[in-house]
Amino acid sequence: MSSSPLFYQAGPAMPEVSHGRGVFLWDTDGKEYLDGCSGAISCNLGHHHEGIRDAMLAQLDRVAFTYRTQFENGPAMALAEALVDMTNHDLEKVFFVSSGSEAVESAIKLARQYFVARGESQRRHFVSLRPSYHGSTLGALGITGYQPLEAPFADITQGSIKVPGPDFYRHTEADDDAHIRKVLQETRERIEAVGGDRIIAVVLEPVGGASTGARMVNKAYLEGIRQLCDEIGCLLIYDEVLSGVGRTGTWFAYQQWGVAPDLLTTAKGLGAGYYPVGALLCRSELVDTVMASGGFQHGHTYAGNPLACATGLAAVEAIRNENLLDNVAARGEQLRDGLQALKARFDCIGDVRGTGVLWGVELVMDPDSKSPFPADANLFAKVTALAKEEGLLIYPRRTLDGVAGDHFLVSPPLNITEQEVGILLERLSRAMERLEAEVVAPLMA
Ligand code: PMP
């Protein structure tokens, strides 16, 4: 038992970190780890990035904090403009926050205030997917579809209407088009049962994160959802807290399908692990309406402070200056091929999905029936521990909603090199060999 007063979640004892350089971290015993999941898919430029460090130090030498109602600040204005440019002006207004959960809370509250301002206060329901993850604060948790996180708080949150999202791995329809038609039809029916004029917004992650193991949408699905939202007059919110800021090879993942939302949340990679910074982006009309009604009744103390925004700006500039969107595309192909090769070697890898440097690997007991491992086998924890022993960090989860089993994310920094992807795949291969021999074989015996 640790004597430290710190507590987080239950879990195995952890090594103490010493330092990091690029995609590598070292613990205080000198062991090296390749950061194959960018911390929590947040350290998008690796560790000890000199450009970001220099920008932060320069900002610290000027001023770290000013409050948004007292001063404009240059970094906040510049970062807001950069974010709008990154959406190609699909979205033109920016509200800063310090985390993904705060960005989602802000989206929930802005969307609700918009309809209150328009005299449509009967709109009080959100529609979101199961499984999904939108954050740990109560509003964001209410729209999250991840049973273990929801359960203790179900009675004190306003839950959303949970609908299934696309599942190209497990669906049983004749083809993907038929599957999308079925998912859209079910979404429509669930909304009609409540009444389209009572819905505030549909919220979804274009590429899922930890709750789904990088499950993807497609263009037909986004077009169908966009059309449904327009028909019933509700808003469409994309949660790109994890998939935004270059991780999928475009600035935002939705750009790969060309279907724009009304609001978009982003965080994690925006501060690149150097400082907490997140943002809500939205269409001008929403903000104009809310402002005309007396202003947005919302805000957080540290939101949009100069140091946060200088950090975010340095992260965006590094992605631009180092041509990292191109690198993400190239390394993404290398990762896809490497992970597919592992899938061909190991029966317990059921699915490999993702895009850019955001990949999910789903583990199954039987690749034909796609049946998951029993929950008490704790495969997700075991593969993570073995990878860590082999010097590789991956991001694990088990989805308990009957729609998927154990999976992990491979999501290294955007600036990982070709050689480093090779090291990542070698270490993962060794971890999989040990998983097969030490865990899966005895389970199947
Ligand atoms: N939305 C998504 C899609 C996320 O992946 C996360 C974090 N995993 C959040 C919201 C919450 O972000 P944070 O942990 O910064 O509050």
Boltz pocket constraint, residues with backbone or C-beta under 6 A from the ligand:
constraints:
  - pocket:
      binder: B
      contacts: [[A, 40], [A, 98], [A, 99], [A, 100], [A, 101], [A, 102], [A, 104], [A, 133], [A, 134], [A, 135], [A, 136], [A, 205], [A, 209], [A, 210], [A, 239], [A, 240], [A, 241], [A, 242], [A, 267], [A, 268]]
      max_distance: 6.0
